[in-house]
Every structure is written in C-alpha cells, then in structure tokens.
Amino acid sequence: MPTPRVKICCIQNADEAQMAIRYGASALGLVSAMLSGPGPIDEATITEIAMHIPPGVASFLLTSKQDAASIIAQQRRTRVNTLQLVDAVSVDTYKRLRDELPGIALVQVIHVRGHESVDEALAAAPHVDALLLDSGNPTLPVKVLGGTGKTHDWNLSREIREGAGIPLFLAGGLKAENVREAIEYVEPYGIDVCSGVRTNGLLDEPKLAAFFNRTYAT
C-alpha cells in the first residue's frame, strides 16, 4: 500500500507553512471565510502564503462559496493551485470552473453523515479531481463545513474510495493515535489534518512530528 500524501490544513502563517513542508506535507490548506470552524485567515494572508509555497506542494483554498463567479474571483485573487469546495455546488458550477480556471485542481468535500453521503460522493466524482471526506454537517442551521476534530464512519469512507475511481483524501478527527489505523482501513490517496496537530489553534511541532512518524510507520 503506497504511503498517502499528507495535507496539513488550517495554516495560519508563513512559519506554519514552512514547518509543515519541512516535515513532509505535500499540500497545505488555507481556510477562507467560513460560517463556523477553525482556521480562517484573510485573503491577503492566503495570497502571501500561497506565493511562497514551493513547486510540488499544493496550495488548497478552502472556500464555502457555492457560485462559480465568487469562487473564480477568489482563486484569481489568491493564486492558489487547488480549490477545496467545502459545500455542495451544481454541475454547472463545476463546468464553469473547469472552463475559466484551466489547470486549477478541484477537490469536493463530502461530509460523511450516512449512506446518503456515498451517493453524494459518487455523483460529484466525475466532475472533480479528488474527493475529501470530512465530518461536518451542512444541514445544521449554521453549517459546519469541517474542522470538527471528529471522526466519521470509515466503513462509508472505504465504500466511497472503492466506488469513486478518483483520488480520495480522508479527514475528520485524525491524529497520531489513529492515523495509522485510518490509513490501513480506508487506504486513501491522502490524509488531511487540522486540529490533530494543533494546540490552542497553533501548529504544534511535537504533535506534527508524531503524526508524520505514525503516517510513515510500516
């Protein structure tokens, strides 16, 4: 089983970005404005961080926007190379993003709540480059679109991975203590962590080191 890529999310500043890259991150998550959840930073900071991410490391913009025009404008302001869509969008939105942002990767987040999430994932898969499975709940009065620190049903994650036919990132409550089990059970293309490597909202180097050590353990 190949070692999965590691995405460190909720990056707050350039120092955190460099620390994550130093330990082996292949992608960094930059959170724009959200209704709830940890880690949002202003677009000027996102742009500055993204500008200094080296080739070979993906810059993910987490966006809660659902209309193509707003998402396109965000990408053009921040110059990231990957859009992480944390809420559902229409097929027409996918098509317009493809047409107007050639070369920009699209990653659709699926919040795994039950078997309906499998259907959502398989419907989105043909339109995007990867799926990212998280533990939010967009049906709440105030949408929770990630960063919960909670795991979800990995049986459903595995079912989605087996059926989707595209790369899959696994998120939701991962930390050094459970990441190896998650990798071995779900066999994702990549794993994504925010709160599991943070203390009081800041990237914690000992936790980060432990997370990578467990991820790469054989």
N, CA and C atoms as a LAMMPS dump frame, in Angstrom:
ITEM: TIMESTEP
0
ITEM: NUMBER OF ATOMS
654
ITEM: BOX BOUNDS ff ff ff
-5.0000000000000000e+02 5.0000000000000000e+02
-5.0000000000000000e+02 5.0000000000000000e+02
-5.0000000000000000e+02 5.0000000000000000e+02
ITEM: ATOMS id mol type element x y z
1 1 1 N 0.846 -1.194 0
2 1 2 C 0 0 0
3 1 3 C 0.882 1.245 0
4 2 1 N 0.703 2.133 -0.97
5 2 2 C 1.535 3.342 -1.019
6 2 3 C 1.3 4.236 0.197
7 3 1 N 2.335 4.939 0.607
8 3 2 C 2.173 5.912 1.689
9 3 3 C 1.337 7.08 1.18
10 4 1 N 0.295 7.481 1.909
11 4 2 C -0.563 8.55 1.401
12 4 3 C 0.113 9.916 1.451
13 5 1 N -0.358 10.795 0.595
14 5 2 C 0.046 12.197 0.69
15 5 3 C -0.519 12.778 1.991
16 6 1 N 0.134 13.802 2.504
17 6 2 C -0.329 14.446 3.736
18 6 3 C -0.638 15.91 3.456
19 7 1 N -1.854 16.316 3.792
20 7 2 C -2.264 17.714 3.694
21 7 3 C -2.429 18.257 5.11
22 8 1 N -1.691 19.309 5.41
23 8 2 C -1.824 19.985 6.695
24 8 3 C -2.727 21.197 6.475
25 9 1 N -3.84 21.21 7.195
26 9 2 C -4.846 22.241 6.947
27 9 3 C -4.817 23.309 8.034
28 10 1 N -5.591 24.373 7.781
29 10 2 C -5.743 25.494 8.718
30 10 3 C -4.426 26.238 8.942
31 11 1 N -3.572 26.286 7.922
32 11 2 C -2.299 27.008 8.021
33 11 3 C -2.578 28.482 8.329
34 12 1 N -1.878 29.01 9.338
35 12 2 C -2.142 30.362 9.815
36 12 3 C -1.177 31.419 9.287
37 13 1 N 0.045 30.999 8.968
38 13 2 C 1.061 31.986 8.579
39 13 3 C 2.201 31.286 7.85
40 14 1 N 3.16 32.07 7.388
41 14 2 C 4.265 31.514 6.606
42 14 3 C 5.123 30.564 7.419
43 15 1 N 5.293 30.833 8.72
44 15 2 C 6.104 29.942 9.556
45 15 3 C 5.464 28.565 9.669
46 16 1 N 4.149 28.527 9.854
47 16 2 C 3.46 27.236 9.9
48 16 3 C 3.596 26.504 8.569
49 17 1 N 3.473 27.237 7.468
50 17 2 C 3.605 26.62 6.147
51 17 3 C 4.968 25.962 5.998
52 18 1 N 6.01 26.669 6.386
53 18 2 C 7.357 26.121 6.231
54 18 3 C 7.595 24.928 7.155
55 19 1 N 7.038 24.971 8.372
56 19 2 C 7.175 23.835 9.282
57 19 3 C 6.503 22.597 8.695
58 20 1 N 5.292 22.762 8.173
59 20 2 C 4.57 21.624 7.595
60 20 3 C 5.324 21.035 6.41
61 21 1 N 5.858 21.898 5.565
62 21 2 C 6.621 21.435 4.402
63 21 3 C 7.889 20.711 4.848
64 22 1 N 8.527 21.217 5.862
65 22 2 C 9.762 20.615 6.364
66 22 3 C 9.533 19.175 6.834
67 23 1 N 8.374 18.91 7.399
68 23 2 C 8.077 17.561 7.881
69 23 3 C 7.566 16.638 6.782
70 24 1 N 7.231 17.2 5.62
71 24 2 C 6.853 16.339 4.511
72 24 3 C 5.469 16.549 3.936
73 25 1 N 4.804 17.646 4.286
74 25 2 C 3.48 17.905 3.726
75 25 3 C 3.553 18.081 2.216
76 26 1 N 2.635 17.465 1.51
77 26 2 C 2.564 17.643 0.065
78 26 3 C 1.445 18.601 -0.329
79 27 1 N 0.672 19.068 0.664
80 27 2 C -0.378 20.048 0.407
81 27 3 C -0.635 20.835 1.682
82 28 1 N -0.995 22.109 1.511
83 28 2 C -1.327 22.985 2.63
84 28 3 C -2.721 23.542 2.412
85 29 1 N -3.523 23.532 3.486
86 29 2 C -4.873 24.057 3.408
87 29 3 C -4.959 25.455 3.978
88 30 1 N -5.52 26.372 3.193
89 30 2 C -5.654 27.784 3.563
90 30 3 C -7.144 28.095 3.612
91 31 1 N -7.653 28.379 4.794
92 31 2 C -9.094 28.488 5.018
93 31 3 C -9.545 29.936 4.844
94 32 1 N -10.433 30.168 3.885
95 32 2 C -11.023 31.499 3.734
96 32 3 C -12.268 31.595 4.62
97 33 1 N -13.012 32.67 4.507
98 33 2 C -14.125 32.94 5.415
99 33 3 C -15.118 31.78 5.467
100 34 1 N -15.478 31.373 6.678
101 34 2 C -16.43 30.293 6.928
102 34 3 C -17.47 30.754 7.944
103 35 1 N -18.626 30.085 7.926
104 35 2 C -19.654 30.387 8.913
105 35 3 C -19.27 29.88 10.298
106 36 1 N -18.448 28.836 10.343
107 36 2 C -18.026 28.259 11.607
108 36 3 C -16.737 27.486 11.375
109 37 1 N -16.129 27.041 12.47
110 37 2 C -14.961 26.175 12.347
111 37 3 C -13.657 26.931 12.513
112 38 1 N -12.561 26.179 12.672
113 38 2 C -11.263 26.774 12.98
114 38 3 C -10.494 27.219 11.742
115 39 1 N -9.57 28.134 11.958
116 39 2 C -8.517 28.382 10.99
117 39 3 C -8.701 29.402 9.905
118 40 1 N -9.84 30.146 9.822
119 40 2 C -9.931 31.087 8.704
120 40 3 C -8.929 32.227 8.835
121 41 1 N -8.364 32.628 7.713
122 41 2 C -7.455 33.768 7.652
123 41 3 C -7.889 34.653 6.491
124 42 1 N -7.461 35.893 6.486
125 42 2 C -7.903 36.811 5.444
126 42 3 C -7.215 36.493 4.124
127 43 1 N -7.827 36.94 3.057
128 43 2 C -7.33 36.581 1.724
129 43 3 C -5.953 37.162 1.445
130 44 1 N -5.625 38.286 2.025
131 44 2 C -4.279 38.835 1.823
132 44 3 C -3.231 37.892 2.387
133 45 1 N -3.519 37.308 3.549
134 45 2 C -2.585 36.348 4.144
135 45 3 C -2.525 35.076 3.313
136 46 1 N -3.667 34.602 2.845
137 46 2 C -3.69 33.423 1.974
138 46 3 C -2.82 33.659 0.746
139 47 1 N -2.97 34.804 0.128
140 47 2 C -2.211 35.128 -1.079
141 47 3 C -0.71 35.144 -0.795
142 48 1 N -0.331 35.738 0.322
143 48 2 C 1.086 35.829 0.691
144 48 3 C 1.672 34.44 0.95
145 49 1 N 0.944 33.606 1.673
146 49 2 C 1.438 32.252 1.951
147 49 3 C 1.548 31.456 0.663
148 50 1 N 0.5 31.504 -0.162
149 50 2 C 0.482 30.729 -1.4
150 50 3 C 1.626 31.109 -2.327
151 51 1 N 1.989 32.379 -2.31
152 51 2 C 3.051 32.873 -3.178
153 51 3 C 4.388 32.201 -2.869
154 52 1 N 4.58 31.769 -1.625
155 52 2 C 5.869 31.224 -1.207
156 52 3 C 5.846 29.709 -1.003
157 53 1 N 4.758 29.061 -1.409
158 53 2 C 4.719 27.598 -1.344
159 53 3 C 5.493 27.061 -2.549
160 54 1 N 6.467 26.184 -2.326
161 54 2 C 7.328 25.758 -3.432
162 54 3 C 6.619 24.837 -4.41
163 55 1 N 7.143 24.732 -5.635
164 55 2 C 6.586 23.788 -6.605
165 55 3 C 6.585 22.38 -6.018
166 56 1 N 5.547 21.641 -6.328
167 56 2 C 5.436 20.284 -5.808
168 56 3 C 4.592 20.181 -4.556
169 57 1 N 4.307 21.319 -3.924
170 57 2 C 3.412 21.343 -2.765
171 57 3 C 2.147 22.09 -3.186
172 58 1 N 1.009 21.434 -3.04
173 58 2 C -0.252 22.026 -3.494
174 58 3 C -0.761 23.053 -2.495
175 59 1 N -1.303 24.138 -3.018
176 59 2 C -1.932 25.166 -2.19
177 59 3 C -3.445 25.042 -2.342
178 60 1 N -4.11 24.596 -1.292
179 60 2 C -5.566 24.39 -1.284
180 60 3 C -6.247 25.607 -0.684
181 61 1 N -7.137 26.24 -1.429
182 61 2 C -8.008 27.273 -0.872
183 61 3 C -9.315 26.619 -0.462
184 62 1 N -9.643 26.652 0.845
185 62 2 C -10.931 26.158 1.303
186 62 3 C -11.939 27.281 1.152
187 63 1 N -12.946 27.051 0.323
188 63 2 C -13.958 28.058 0.089
189 63 3 C -15.346 27.5 0.371
190 64 1 N -16.157 28.306 1.054
191 64 2 C -17.541 27.918 1.324
192 64 3 C -18.497 28.507 0.291
193 65 1 N -17.965 29.242 -0.675
194 65 2 C -18.814 29.833 -1.704
195 65 3 C -19.339 28.738 -2.631
196 66 1 N -20.521 28.951 -3.178
197 66 2 C -21.161 27.927 -3.997
198 66 3 C -21.416 28.373 -5.431
199 67 1 N -21.267 29.666 -5.706
200 67 2 C -21.485 30.13 -7.078
201 67 3 C -20.145 30.301 -7.79
202 68 1 N -20.136 29.969 -9.065
203 68 2 C -18.895 29.934 -9.833
204 68 3 C -18.193 31.287 -9.852
205 69 1 N -18.932 32.364 -10.041
206 69 2 C -18.298 33.682 -10.171
207 69 3 C -17.49 34.036 -8.921
208 70 1 N -18.057 33.771 -7.741
209 70 2 C -17.355 34.097 -6.496
210 70 3 C -16.128 33.224 -6.295
211 71 1 N -16.248 31.941 -6.636
212 71 2 C -15.12 31.023 -6.471
213 71 3 C -13.99 31.395 -7.429
214 72 1 N -14.337 31.711 -8.657
215 72 2 C -13.335 32.111 -9.653
216 72 3 C -12.621 33.383 -9.191
217 73 1 N -13.386 34.338 -8.682
218 73 2 C -12.78 35.591 -8.213
219 73 3 C -11.816 35.328 -7.052
220 74 1 N -12.206 34.433 -6.143
221 74 2 C -11.313 34.094 -5.029
222 74 3 C -10.009 33.488 -5.524
223 75 1 N -10.106 32.555 -6.451
224 75 2 C -8.895 31.924 -6.959
225 75 3 C -7.991 32.955 -7.637
226 76 1 N -8.565 33.843 -8.385
227 76 2 C -7.756 34.837 -9.099
228 76 3 C -7.111 35.827 -8.143
229 77 1 N -7.744 36.07 -7.017
230 77 2 C -7.13 36.958 -6.019
231 77 3 C -6.005 36.25 -5.274
232 78 1 N -6.201 34.993 -4.939
233 78 2 C -5.261 34.293 -4.052
234 78 3 C -4.195 33.499 -4.799
235 79 1 N -4.455 33.149 -6.051
236 79 2 C -3.489 32.455 -6.918
237 79 3 C -3.113 31.065 -6.406
238 80 1 N -4.04 30.397 -5.725
239 80 2 C -3.798 29.017 -5.296
240 80 3 C -3.921 28.092 -6.506
241 81 1 N -3.397 26.855 -6.36
242 81 2 C -3.495 25.923 -7.49
243 81 3 C -4.562 24.851 -7.304
244 82 1 N -5.243 24.878 -6.149
245 82 2 C -6.287 23.879 -5.874
246 82 3 C -7.434 24.539 -5.131
247 83 1 N -8.653 24.228 -5.546
248 83 2 C -9.849 24.725 -4.867
249 83 3 C -10.5 23.58 -4.107
250 84 1 N -10.645 23.751 -2.806
251 84 2 C -11.333 22.772 -1.976
252 84 3 C -12.724 23.318 -1.688
253 85 1 N -13.717 22.718 -2.303
254 85 2 C -15.098 23.172 -2.2
255 85 3 C -15.733 22.495 -1
256 86 1 N -15.946 23.245 0.087
257 86 2 C -16.375 22.616 1.333
258 86 3 C -17.889 22.465 1.426
259 87 1 N -18.608 23.03 0.458
260 87 2 C -20.059 22.881 0.401
261 87 3 C -20.433 22.386 -0.993
262 88 1 N -21.663 21.923 -1.13
263 88 2 C -22.113 21.382 -2.415
264 88 3 C -22.237 22.49 -3.454
265 89 1 N -21.911 22.155 -4.698
266 89 2 C -22.106 23.079 -5.815
267 89 3 C -22.817 22.333 -6.94
268 90 1 N -23.324 23.093 -7.894
269 90 2 C -24.065 22.491 -9.008
270 90 3 C -23.112 21.978 -10.076
271 91 1 N -23.641 21.121 -10.935
272 91 2 C -22.852 20.638 -12.071
273 91 3 C -22.442 21.802 -12.96
274 92 1 N -23.331 22.773 -13.123
275 92 2 C -22.989 23.943 -13.938
276 92 3 C -21.813 24.711 -13.341
277 93 1 N -21.731 24.769 -12.014
278 93 2 C -20.597 25.435 -11.363
279 93 3 C -19.302 24.698 -11.658
280 94 1 N -19.316 23.37 -11.544
281 94 2 C -18.12 22.598 -11.904
282 94 3 C -17.685 22.919 -13.336
283 95 1 N -18.637 22.938 -14.251
284 95 2 C -18.31 23.163 -15.666
285 95 3 C -17.689 24.544 -15.873
286 96 1 N -18.25 25.54 -15.213
287 96 2 C -17.711 26.888 -15.394
288 96 3 C -16.317 27.006 -14.77
289 97 1 N -16.107 26.371 -13.614
290 97 2 C -14.77 26.383 -13.007
291 97 3 C -13.756 25.74 -13.932
292 98 1 N -14.133 24.636 -14.543
293 98 2 C -13.234 23.968 -15.488
294 98 3 C -12.918 24.872 -16.676
295 99 1 N -13.955 25.533 -17.19
296 99 2 C -13.772 26.368 -18.388
297 99 3 C -12.906 27.593 -18.107
298 100 1 N -13.12 28.219 -16.953
299 100 2 C -12.481 29.509 -16.685
300 100 3 C -11.196 29.412 -15.872
301 101 1 N -10.966 28.25 -15.255
302 101 2 C -9.754 28.074 -14.454
303 101 3 C -9.008 26.819 -14.906
304 102 1 N -8.57 26.797 -16.157
305 102 2 C -7.842 25.61 -16.629
306 102 3 C -6.571 25.4 -15.808
307 103 1 N -6.301 24.157 -15.464
308 103 2 C -5.104 23.846 -14.7
309 103 3 C -5.267 23.946 -13.193
310 104 1 N -6.406 24.456 -12.739
311 104 2 C -6.667 24.538 -11.291
312 104 3 C -7.419 23.284 -10.866
313 105 1 N -6.876 22.56 -9.899
314 105 2 C -7.493 21.315 -9.446
315 105 3 C -8.731 21.611 -8.605
316 106 1 N -9.729 20.743 -8.742
317 106 2 C -10.97 20.846 -7.968
318 106 3 C -11.076 19.654 -7.028
319 107 1 N -11.287 19.941 -5.751
320 107 2 C -11.458 18.907 -4.738
321 107 3 C -12.784 19.17 -4.03
322 108 1 N -13.699 18.197 -4.116
323 108 2 C -15.007 18.36 -3.482
324 108 3 C -15.014 17.674 -2.119
325 109 1 N -15.417 18.434 -1.102
326 109 2 C -15.574 17.864 0.233
327 109 3 C -16.939 17.188 0.326
328 110 1 N -16.94 15.986 0.875
329 110 2 C -18.163 15.271 1.2
330 110 3 C -18.181 15.081 2.712
331 111 1 N -19.228 15.557 3.354
332 111 2 C -19.35 15.409 4.8
333 111 3 C -20.09 14.1 5.073
334 112 1 N -19.361 13.137 5.598
335 112 2 C -19.871 11.772 5.719
336 112 3 C -20.756 11.662 6.955
337 113 1 N -22.071 11.563 6.716
338 113 2 C -23.047 11.506 7.797
339 113 3 C -23.836 10.198 7.771
340 114 1 N -23.92 9.57 6.612
341 114 2 C -24.694 8.34 6.465
342 114 3 C -24.582 7.859 5.042
343 115 1 N -25.395 6.868 4.684
344 115 2 C -25.274 6.277 3.35
345 115 3 C -25.591 7.265 2.233
346 116 1 N -26.356 8.318 2.545
347 116 2 C -26.622 9.327 1.512
348 116 3 C -25.337 10.01 1.075
349 117 1 N -24.342 10.02 1.947
350 117 2 C -23.07 10.644 1.596
351 117 3 C -22.336 9.854 0.523
352 118 1 N -22.557 8.55 0.475
353 118 2 C -21.954 7.739 -0.588
354 118 3 C -22.512 8.186 -1.937
355 119 1 N -23.825 8.384 -1.995
356 119 2 C -24.449 8.834 -3.246
357 119 3 C -23.938 10.219 -3.641
358 120 1 N -23.802 11.118 -2.666
359 120 2 C -23.292 12.462 -2.955
360 120 3 C -21.884 12.387 -3.541
361 121 1 N -21.066 11.534 -2.942
362 121 2 C -19.679 11.414 -3.392
363 121 3 C -19.593 10.864 -4.804
364 122 1 N -20.356 9.824 -5.087
365 122 2 C -20.288 9.208 -6.415
366 122 3 C -20.866 10.124 -7.49
367 123 1 N -21.824 10.982 -7.109
368 123 2 C -22.367 11.945 -8.068
369 123 3 C -21.358 13.049 -8.379
370 124 1 N -20.575 13.458 -7.378
371 124 2 C -19.605 14.54 -7.578
372 124 3 C -18.347 14.066 -8.288
373 125 1 N -17.991 12.807 -8.107
374 125 2 C -16.689 12.302 -8.56
375 125 3 C -16.37 12.571 -10.026
376 126 1 N -17.322 12.429 -10.953
377 126 2 C -16.962 12.65 -12.361
378 126 3 C -16.572 14.092 -12.692
379 127 1 N -16.85 15.011 -11.796
380 127 2 C -16.672 16.439 -12.098
381 127 3 C -15.435 17.052 -11.452
382 128 1 N -14.733 16.286 -10.605
383 128 2 C -13.631 16.859 -9.837
384 128 3 C -12.388 15.979 -9.942
385 129 1 N -11.282 16.503 -9.438
386 129 2 C -10.017 15.768 -9.477
387 129 3 C -9.831 14.861 -8.281
388 130 1 N -10.482 15.183 -7.174
389 130 2 C -10.371 14.375 -5.967
390 130 3 C -11.557 14.679 -5.067
391 131 1 N -11.824 13.745 -4.163
392 131 2 C -12.795 13.944 -3.098
393 131 3 C -12.052 14.061 -1.773
394 132 1 N -12.636 14.786 -0.836
395 132 2 C -12.095 14.872 0.516
396 132 3 C -13.237 14.596 1.477
397 133 1 N -13.092 13.543 2.267
398 133 2 C -14.147 13.122 3.187
399 133 3 C -13.904 13.716 4.556
400 134 1 N -14.89 14.45 5.067
401 134 2 C -14.763 15.124 6.35
402 134 3 C -15.977 14.805 7.203
403 135 1 N -16.038 15.426 8.379
404 135 2 C -17.055 15.075 9.371
405 135 3 C -17.944 16.257 9.739
406 136 1 N -18.141 17.186 8.814
407 136 2 C -19.015 18.319 9.073
408 136 3 C -20.475 17.957 8.9
409 137 1 N -21.316 18.979 8.964
410 137 2 C -22.754 18.78 8.753
411 137 3 C -23.352 20.039 8.149
412 138 1 N -23.497 20.06 6.811
413 138 2 C -24.032 21.253 6.158
414 138 3 C -25.54 21.417 6.312
415 139 1 N -26.216 20.474 6.985
416 139 2 C -27.67 20.573 7.153
417 139 3 C -28.063 21.317 8.423
418 140 1 N -27.106 21.659 9.279
419 140 2 C -27.426 22.379 10.508
420 140 3 C -27.816 23.831 10.207
421 141 1 N -28.542 24.495 11.112
422 141 2 C -28.91 25.901 10.882
423 141 3 C -27.703 26.782 10.578
424 142 1 N -26.603 26.583 11.315
425 142 2 C -25.317 27.182 10.954
426 142 3 C -24.448 26.045 10.443
427 143 1 N -24.167 26.049 9.161
428 143 2 C -23.466 24.928 8.546
429 143 3 C -22.112 24.693 9.197
430 144 1 N -21.81 23.437 9.468
431 144 2 C -20.484 23.034 9.935
432 144 3 C -19.792 22.365 8.754
433 145 1 N -18.746 23.016 8.247
434 145 2 C -18.157 22.596 6.969
435 145 3 C -16.731 22.08 7.127
436 146 1 N -16.407 21.59 8.333
437 146 2 C -15.094 20.991 8.559
438 146 3 C -14.484 21.464 9.85
439 147 1 N -13.322 20.888 10.162
440 147 2 C -12.586 21.287 11.345
441 147 3 C -13.24 20.879 12.648
442 148 1 N -14.019 19.787 12.627
443 148 2 C -14.739 19.377 13.828
444 148 3 C -13.854 18.613 14.808
445 149 1 N -12.765 18.017 14.328
446 149 2 C -11.955 17.161 15.181
447 149 3 C -12.609 15.829 15.49
448 150 1 N -13.663 15.489 14.747
449 150 2 C -14.396 14.238 14.985
450 150 3 C -14.21 13.284 13.809
451 151 1 N -14.122 12.017 14.124
452 151 2 C -14.077 11.004 13.07
453 151 3 C -15.493 10.72 12.582
454 152 1 N -15.569 10.058 11.432
455 152 2 C -16.855 9.577 10.939
456 152 3 C -16.731 8.078 10.668
457 153 1 N -17.736 7.504 10.038
458 153 2 C -17.768 6.056 9.803
459 153 3 C -16.806 5.703 8.663
460 154 1 N -15.686 5.099 9.007
461 154 2 C -14.688 4.771 7.99
462 154 3 C -15.165 3.658 7.054
463 155 1 N -16.189 2.917 7.451
464 155 2 C -16.768 1.946 6.514
465 155 3 C -17.34 2.673 5.295
466 156 1 N -18.01 3.801 5.543
467 156 2 C -18.54 4.597 4.441
468 156 3 C -17.408 5.226 3.64
469 157 1 N -16.364 5.665 4.324
470 157 2 C -15.201 6.234 3.627
471 157 3 C -14.596 5.214 2.666
472 158 1 N -14.457 4.003 3.146
473 158 2 C -13.88 2.945 2.315
474 158 3 C -14.782 2.637 1.121
475 159 1 N -16.094 2.617 1.371
476 159 2 C -17.038 2.366 0.285
477 159 3 C -16.936 3.449 -0.787
478 160 1 N -16.813 4.685 -0.361
479 160 2 C -16.667 5.784 -1.319
480 160 3 C -15.354 5.647 -2.084
481 161 1 N -14.281 5.352 -1.367
482 161 2 C -12.985 5.202 -2.035
483 161 3 C -13.02 4.097 -3.081
484 162 1 N -13.679 3.008 -2.778
485 162 2 C -13.739 1.881 -3.712
486 162 3 C -14.594 2.193 -4.936
487 163 1 N -15.588 3.076 -4.771
488 163 2 C -16.506 3.337 -5.873
489 163 3 C -16.222 4.577 -6.69
490 164 1 N -15.445 5.502 -6.138
491 164 2 C -15.325 6.814 -6.769
492 164 3 C -14.437 6.811 -8.004
493 165 1 N -13.366 6.036 -7.98
494 165 2 C -12.474 5.976 -9.133
495 165 3 C -11.563 7.172 -9.295
496 166 1 N -11.483 8.029 -8.283
497 166 2 C -10.571 9.178 -8.313
498 166 3 C -9.87 9.259 -6.951
499 167 1 N -8.787 10.031 -6.849
500 167 2 C -8.1 10.139 -5.558
501 167 3 C -9.019 10.627 -4.448
502 168 1 N -8.767 10.124 -3.245
503 168 2 C -9.592 10.467 -2.093
504 168 3 C -8.711 10.841 -0.916
505 169 1 N -9.003 11.999 -0.321
506 169 2 C -8.363 12.425 0.919
507 169 3 C -9.305 12.111 2.084
508 170 1 N -8.732 11.621 3.159
509 170 2 C -9.517 11.332 4.36
510 170 3 C -9.191 12.366 5.421
511 171 1 N -10.222 13.014 5.954
512 171 2 C -10.093 13.99 7.028
513 171 3 C -11.069 13.613 8.135
514 172 1 N -11.051 14.403 9.203
515 172 2 C -12.011 14.202 10.274
516 172 3 C -11.436 13.481 11.468
517 173 1 N -10.952 14.239 12.442
518 173 2 C -10.525 13.662 13.701
519 173 3 C -9.254 12.843 13.652
520 174 1 N -8.445 13.019 12.621
521 174 2 C -7.193 12.261 12.549
522 174 3 C -6.144 12.876 13.46
523 175 1 N -5.334 12.022 14.056
524 175 2 C -4.237 12.428 14.933
525 175 3 C -3.247 11.284 14.981
526 176 1 N -2.138 11.502 15.654
527 176 2 C -1.094 10.476 15.685
528 176 3 C -1.622 9.142 16.189
529 177 1 N -2.561 9.19 17.136
530 177 2 C -3.044 7.972 17.771
531 177 3 C -3.904 7.108 16.861
532 178 1 N -4.518 7.683 15.831
533 178 2 C -5.421 6.869 14.993
534 178 3 C -5.095 6.9 13.505
535 179 1 N -4.107 7.689 13.094
536 179 2 C -3.893 7.875 11.662
537 179 3 C -3.457 6.584 10.981
538 180 1 N -2.659 5.773 11.655
539 180 2 C -2.202 4.534 11.021
540 180 3 C -3.374 3.582 10.78
541 181 1 N -4.257 3.482 11.773
542 181 2 C -5.447 2.641 11.615
543 181 3 C -6.311 3.136 10.458
544 182 1 N -6.47 4.456 10.357
545 182 2 C -7.274 5.03 9.273
546 182 3 C -6.68 4.707 7.908
547 183 1 N -5.366 4.852 7.794
548 183 2 C -4.698 4.583 6.526
549 183 3 C -4.877 3.124 6.128
550 184 1 N -4.675 2.229 7.07
551 184 2 C -4.737 0.804 6.76
552 184 3 C -6.157 0.354 6.431
553 185 1 N -7.158 0.998 7.027
554 185 2 C -8.538 0.582 6.791
555 185 3 C -9.122 1.204 5.52
556 186 1 N -8.944 2.501 5.363
557 186 2 C -9.57 3.208 4.233
558 186 3 C -8.702 3.17 2.98
559 187 1 N -7.389 3.134 3.148
560 187 2 C -6.431 3.174 2.04
561 187 3 C -6.641 4.41 1.152
562 188 1 N -6.632 5.595 1.759
563 188 2 C -6.848 6.809 0.975
564 188 3 C -5.61 7.209 0.188
565 189 1 N -5.834 8.018 -0.838
566 189 2 C -4.723 8.638 -1.58
567 189 3 C -3.986 9.621 -0.688
568 190 1 N -4.752 10.34 0.143
569 190 2 C -4.155 11.343 1.012
570 190 3 C -4.906 11.443 2.328
571 191 1 N -4.249 12.021 3.317
572 191 2 C -4.892 12.296 4.597
573 191 3 C -4.771 13.786 4.887
574 192 1 N -5.718 14.271 5.679
575 192 2 C -5.841 15.707 5.915
576 192 3 C -6.034 15.915 7.407
577 193 1 N -5.253 16.813 7.99
578 193 2 C -5.351 17.027 9.438
579 193 3 C -5.293 18.512 9.744
580 194 1 N -6.113 18.921 10.714
581 194 2 C -6.065 20.295 11.219
582 194 3 C -5.875 20.251 12.73
583 195 1 N -6.952 19.983 13.476
584 195 2 C -6.884 20.072 14.934
585 195 3 C -5.96 19.03 15.559
586 196 1 N -5.757 17.899 14.876
587 196 2 C -4.941 16.825 15.436
588 196 3 C -3.465 17.148 15.566
589 197 1 N -3.021 18.236 14.951
590 197 2 C -1.61 18.639 15.072
591 197 3 C -1.494 20.06 15.631
592 198 1 N -2.529 20.485 16.37
593 198 2 C -2.547 21.857 16.894
594 198 3 C -2.792 21.874 18.398
595 199 1 N -2.276 22.917 19.033
596 199 2 C -2.56 23.202 20.434
597 199 3 C -2.967 24.664 20.519
598 200 1 N -4.145 24.916 21.077
599 200 2 C -4.676 26.29 21.163
600 200 3 C -4.68 26.967 19.793
601 201 1 N -4.985 26.179 18.76
602 201 2 C -5.119 26.713 17.412
603 201 3 C -3.832 26.863 16.637
604 202 1 N -2.698 26.632 17.273
605 202 2 C -1.403 26.824 16.615
606 202 3 C -0.751 25.486 16.312
607 203 1 N -0.045 25.424 15.201
608 203 2 C 0.632 24.199 14.809
609 203 3 C 1.639 23.818 15.892
610 204 1 N 1.545 22.573 16.363
611 204 2 C 2.339 22.08 17.471
612 204 3 C 3.394 21.133 16.903
613 205 1 N 4.665 21.533 16.968
614 205 2 C 5.698 20.752 16.297
615 205 3 C 5.817 19.322 16.824
616 206 1 N 5.793 19.071 18.13
617 206 2 C 5.837 17.679 18.582
618 206 3 C 4.648 16.845 18.068
619 207 1 N 3.446 17.424 18.06
620 207 2 C 2.291 16.701 17.521
621 207 3 C 2.457 16.451 16.027
622 208 1 N 2.989 17.443 15.32
623 208 2 C 3.217 17.293 13.879
624 208 3 C 4.222 16.176 13.615
625 209 1 N 5.302 16.171 14.365
626 209 2 C 6.322 15.135 14.204
627 209 3 C 5.743 13.754 14.481
628 210 1 N 4.963 13.633 15.548
629 210 2 C 4.36 12.34 15.883
630 210 3 C 3.398 11.888 14.796
631 211 1 N 2.654 12.827 14.231
632 211 2 C 1.699 12.49 13.177
633 211 3 C 2.418 11.938 11.948
634 212 1 N 3.479 12.602 11.533
635 212 2 C 4.228 12.116 10.376
636 212 3 C 4.916 10.79 10.676
637 213 1 N 5.422 10.627 11.879
638 213 2 C 6.06 9.355 12.232
639 213 3 C 5.078 8.201 12.129
640 214 1 N 3.857 8.406 12.611
641 214 2 C 2.859 7.339 12.529
642 214 3 C 2.376 7.129 11.097
643 215 1 N 2.251 8.212 10.345
644 215 2 C 1.814 8.097 8.957
645 215 3 C 2.786 7.246 8.151
646 216 1 N 4.081 7.446 8.377
647 216 2 C 5.097 6.759 7.6
648 216 3 C 5.529 5.432 8.214
649 217 1 N 4.946 5.065 9.36
650 217 2 C 5.312 3.8 10.003
651 217 3 C 4.916 2.627 9.12
652 218 1 N 5.723 1.572 9.143
653 218 2 C 5.415 0.385 8.344
654 218 3 C 5.241 -0.814 9.258
